[in-house]
Amino acid sequence: MTSTRHRHLALGIALALPAAVLAGCATGEASPAATSDASAHDHDEHEEGGHGTEAATDTPRIALTYDGGIVVLDGTSLEQVADLPVDGFTRINPAGDERHVIVSAGDAFRVLDLGTWGEPHGNHSHFYTSEPAFTTTEFAANHPGHVVRHAGRTVLFNDGSGLVESFDPHDLADGDPQTTTYTTPSPHHGVAVELESGDLLVTDGTEDSRSSVAVLDSGRHEVARTDACPGVHGEAVAADEAVVVGCEDGVVVYAGGELTKIASPDAYGRIGNQAGSDESPVVLGDYKSDPDAELERPTRVSLVDTVSRQITLVDTGASYTFRSLGRGPHGEALVLGTDGALRVIDPASGAVTSTIAVIDAWTEPDDWQAPRPTLFVLDHTAYVTDPATKAVHAVDVESGKVYASTTLDVVPNELTGVSGLPG
C-alpha cells in the first residue's frame, strides 16, 4: 500500500470546461490539501475560489448522462441547471460528499461539482449553490470501473490495471484528495470496499476468470479469503456493515470478521447487481438463472438476509434491468419493472407493499450501454427516467405520488444525484 497525493490533470478539450471557476467553501478561499512526502505524482495547483450563492435551504440536484454530455437538474423542481458537454459514453456515480459526482469517461475518473453544498454552523447549517462544472481533479484509469462509497471513504477500481484508490470525498472541495492505493495481483473487472476499520474487501481474479474475495487489514495484509465465488461481481453494504458480494451461484457475505458463502436456490443463480441500506440487514439483488441466455430478462429479484444467511426470491411479475434496483429511506426494496411500475417491497417479508405506475411499458435493449429507464433514489424521492419520451419523473416513495415531471431535449441514460446537505 502507498499513500499519495493524487496529481491534478488538465481536463481534455472533450470535456469543454466552463470558464467559470467552481465555488468553494463559503467561509473563505479554499486551500489545497497538504501534499504527501511520499507522492510519486506530478502536482499542479488547483484553486476553487468563490463562495457561491447562499440558499434558504438545501438544494438537491440530479445529473443525467446523454450521448454528448451531462444534464444537471434541480432535484425538487426538475428545472435544468446546466448542460455540460462530454464526448463518448460516460458512467456516473455519487462521490460520497453530497456535492460532487464521479464521471467515468475515457481514461479517467473525473470529478463533477454539481454546485450545491451545506456547511455546518453551530446548531444549524448554511447552504450554497453555484454553477455545476467539472473540477480539474481526475484519477487516471485505463479502464475506469466500480465506484464504491462507504464509511466516509470512496474507492475507485481501475479494471485495466487492478489499481484501487481510496480517499475521503470531503477533500474534493479543496482540490485533489490524499489517497491510499492498492493493486490487485492481476487486472480484472473488480470491486473494492473500504471498511470503517480501514480494512479493504477486494475481489481477485483475471480478465478471463474471477472467483475470489479477499479481506486485507489496514497494512494490506490478507486476513480472510474465499475462492468460492465464481463470476464475482458487484457489492452492497447492509446494516451493521455486512458486505455482500455477488456470485454466479449465490453471494459471499463478510460480517463479524468472517467470509460466508450463501448458495442460490438454483445451481446457476447469478446475483451480480445489488442495492444495500444501512436501515436493513437485507440486500436487494437481481437474479438470473439461465446460464445459456444471451440476454435473460428475469422477473425474480433476490433478498439476501445477512443475519439469517438466507436468500429469498421474489417474483415481481415484470422483468427489470441492472438499473432498476434501489432502496427507500426506511430500507424499502425498490424495483422498476418493464411494465413501467415501481414496486415497493418489504425486505423482511418479501411482500410487495405497493405498485406505483410511473411510465409506459418498455423493453430492455440488447446493448447494455443503450439508454433504458433508470431508477435513482435520493432520500424520500425515487427518480425515474423514460428515454422513449425523454422524460424524468420524481416519485415520493412513501405516498406513491409522482410529484414532478419534466421533458428533456436529450435522451437520458445514466442517472445519479446529491442532496446538497453537509456530507
Long-range contacts (C-beta under 8 A, 24 or more apart in sequence): 1-180, 1-181, 1-182, 1-219, 1-220, 2-38, 2-40, 2-180, 2-181, 3-36, 3-38, 3-178, 3-179, 3-180, 3-181, 4-36, 4-38, 4-39, 4-40, 4-41, 4-178, 4-179, 4-180, 4-181, 5-33, 5-34, 5-35, 5-36, 5-39, 5-41, 5-43, 5-176, 5-178, 5-179, 6-41, 6-137, 6-139, 6-165, 6-167, 6-176, 6-177, 6-178, 6-179, 7-39, 7-41, 7-42, 7-43, 7-44, 7-176, 8-43, 8-44, 8-45, 8-46, 8-136, 8-137, 8-138, 8-175, 8-176, 9-108, 9-136, 9-138, 9-140, 10-44, 10-136, 11-110, 11-134, 11-136, 11-138, 12-106, 14-85, 14-86, 14-87, 14-88, 14-106, 15-84, 15-85, 15-86, 15-87, 15-105, 15-110, 15-134, 16-84, 16-85, 16-86, 17-133, 17-134, 18-84, 18-131, 18-133, 18-134, 20-131, 20-133, 21-47, 21-48, 21-49, 21-50, 21-133, 22-48, 22-50, 22-113, 22-115, 22-130, 22-131, 22-133, 22-135, 23-48, 23-50, 23-51, 23-52, 23-113, 23-115, 23-128, 23-130, 23-131, 24-48, 24-49, 24-50, 24-51, 24-52, 24-173, 24-174, 25-51, 25-119, 25-173, 25-174, 26-51, 26-52, 26-54, 26-119, 26-126, 26-128, 27-119, 30-173, 30-174, 30-175, 31-174, 32-174, 32-175, 32-176, 33-171, 33-174, 33-175, 33-176, 33-177, 33-178, 34-178, 36-178, 43-176, 44-136, 45-175, 46-135, 46-136, 46-137, 46-175, 46-176, 47-175, 48-113, 48-135, 48-173, 48-174, 48-175, 50-130, 51-128, 52-115, 52-117, 52-128, 52-129, 52-130, 53-128, 53-129, 53-130, 54-126, 54-127, 54-128, 55-116, 55-127, 55-128, 55-129, 56-127, 57-127, 58-116, 58-118, 58-125, 58-127, 58-419, 58-420, 58-421, 59-116, 59-127, 59-129, 59-420, 60-116, 60-378, 60-379, 60-381, 60-417, 60-418, 60-419, 60-420, 61-114, 61-115, 61-116, 61-132, 61-417, 61-418, 61-420, 62-376, 62-378, 62-383, 62-392, 62-415, 62-416, 62-417, 63-92, 63-101, 63-112, 63-114, 63-132, 63-415, 63-416, 63-417, 64-385, 64-392, 64-408, 64-412, 64-413, 64-414, 64-415, 65-90, 65-91, 65-92, 65-412, 65-413, 65-414, 65-415, 66-371, 66-408, 66-410, 66-411, 66-412, 66-413, 67-410, 67-411, 67-413, 68-410, 69-410, 70-103, 70-112, 71-408, 71-410, 71-412, 72-114, 72-115, 72-132, 73-392, 73-406, 75-378, 75-381, 75-383, 75-394, 75-417, 75-419, 75-420, 76-394, 76-404, 77-404, 78-392, 78-394, 78-404, 78-405, 78-406, 79-406, 80-406, 80-408, 81-115, 81-131, 81-132, 82-115, 82-131, 82-132, 82-133, 84-112, 84-132, 84-133, 84-134, 89-369, 90-414, 91-144, 91-414, 92-414, 92-415, 92-416, 93-147, 93-149, 93-416, 94-149, 94-416, 94-417, 94-418, 95-147, 95-149, 95-154, 95-169, 95-172, 95-418, 96-149, 96-152, 96-153, 96-154, 96-169, 96-423, 97-169, 97-170, 97-172, 97-173, 97-418, 97-423, 98-418, 98-419, 98-420, 98-421, 98-422, 98-423, 99-172, 99-173, 99-418, 99-420, 99-423, 100-135, 100-169, 100-172, 100-173, 100-418, 101-416, 101-417, 101-418, 102-147, 102-154, 102-156, 103-134, 104-141, 104-144, 104-145, 104-147, 105-144, 107-140, 107-141, 107-142, 107-144, 108-138, 108-139, 108-140, 108-141, 108-144, 109-138, 109-139, 109-141, 109-144, 109-147, 109-156, 110-134, 110-137, 110-138, 111-135, 111-137, 111-138, 111-172, 113-172, 114-417, 114-418, 114-420, 116-418, 116-420, 117-173, 117-420, 117-422, 117-423, 118-420, 118-421, 118-422, 119-422, 120-422, 125-421, 125-422, 127-420, 129-420, 135-172, 135-175, 136-175, 137-172, 137-175, 137-176, 137-177, 139-165, 139-179, 143-187, 145-189, 145-190, 145-191, 146-190, 146-191, 146-192, 146-234, 146-235, 148-191, 148-192, 148-193, 148-194, 148-235, 150-193, 150-194, 150-195, 150-237, 151-194, 151-195, 151-196, 151-241, 153-194, 155-192, 155-193, 155-194, 155-200, 157-190, 157-191, 157-192, 158-187, 159-187, 159-188, 159-189, 159-190, 160-187, 161-187, 162-186, 162-187, 162-188, 162-190, 164-192, 164-200, 164-202, 166-192, 166-194, 166-200, 169-423, 170-423, 182-216, 182-220, 189-233, 190-232, 191-233, 191-234, 191-235, 191-245, 193-235, 193-237, 193-243, 195-241, 195-243, 196-241, 199-223, 201-235, 201-243, 201-245, 201-254, 203-232, 203-245, 205-232, 211-247, 213-245, 213-252, 213-254, 213-259, 215-254, 215-259, 223-257, 224-254, 224-257, 224-258, 224-259, 225-259, 226-252, 226-259, 226-261, 228-252, 228-261, 229-261, 231-270, 231-272, 233-272, 233-273, 234-271, 234-272, 234-273, 234-274, 234-285, 235-274, 236-274, 236-275, 236-276, 236-283, 236-284, 236-285, 237-276, 237-278, 238-276, 238-277, 238-278, 238-280, 238-281, 238-282, 238-283, 238-304, 238-306, 239-277, 239-278, 239-279, 239-280, 239-281, 239-306, 239-331, 240-281, 240-306, 242-281, 242-283, 242-306, 242-307, 244-274, 244-276, 244-283, 244-285, 244-304, 244-306, 246-270, 246-271, 246-272, 246-273, 246-274, 246-285, 247-271, 248-291, 250-311, 251-283, 251-285, 251-304, 251-311, 253-304, 253-306, 253-309, 255-306, 260-309, 262-304, 262-309, 262-310, 262-311, 263-311, 264-289, 264-302, 264-311, 265-311, 265-313, 269-302, 269-311, 271-302, 271-304, 271-311, 272-322, 273-322, 273-325, 274-304, 274-325, 275-325, 275-326, 275-327, 275-333, 275-334, 276-327, 277-327, 277-328, 277-331, 277-347, 278-331, 279-327, 279-329, 279-330, 279-331, 280-327, 280-331, 280-347, 280-348, 281-305, 281-306, 281-307, 282-306, 282-331, 282-333, 282-347, 282-348, 284-325, 284-327, 284-333, 284-334, 284-335, 284-345, 284-347, 285-325, 286-320, 286-322, 286-325, 287-313, 295-364, 295-366, 297-338, 297-364, 301-325, 301-333, 301-335, 301-345, 303-333, 303-345, 303-347, 303-350, 312-350, 314-345, 314-350, 314-352, 316-343, 316-345, 316-352, 319-364, 321-364, 321-372, 322-368, 323-372, 323-373, 323-374, 323-375, 323-414, 323-415, 324-373, 324-374, 324-375, 325-375, 326-375, 326-376, 326-377, 326-382, 327-377, 328-377, 328-380, 328-382, 328-397, 328-398, 329-379, 329-380, 329-397, 329-398, 332-397, 334-375, 334-377, 334-382, 334-397, 336-373, 336-374, 336-375, 336-384, 338-362, 338-363, 338-364, 340-373, 342-375, 342-382, 342-384, 342-395, 344-397, 344-400, 354-400, 356-395, 356-400, 356-402, 358-384, 358-393, 358-395, 358-402, 359-384, 359-386, 359-388, 359-389, 359-391, 359-393, 360-386, 360-388, 360-389, 362-386, 362-388, 369-413, 370-413, 371-411, 371-412, 371-413, 374-412, 374-413, 374-414, 374-415, 375-415, 376-415, 376-416, 376-417, 378-417, 378-418, 378-419, 379-419, 383-415, 383-417, 385-412, 385-415, 387-411, 387-412, 387-413
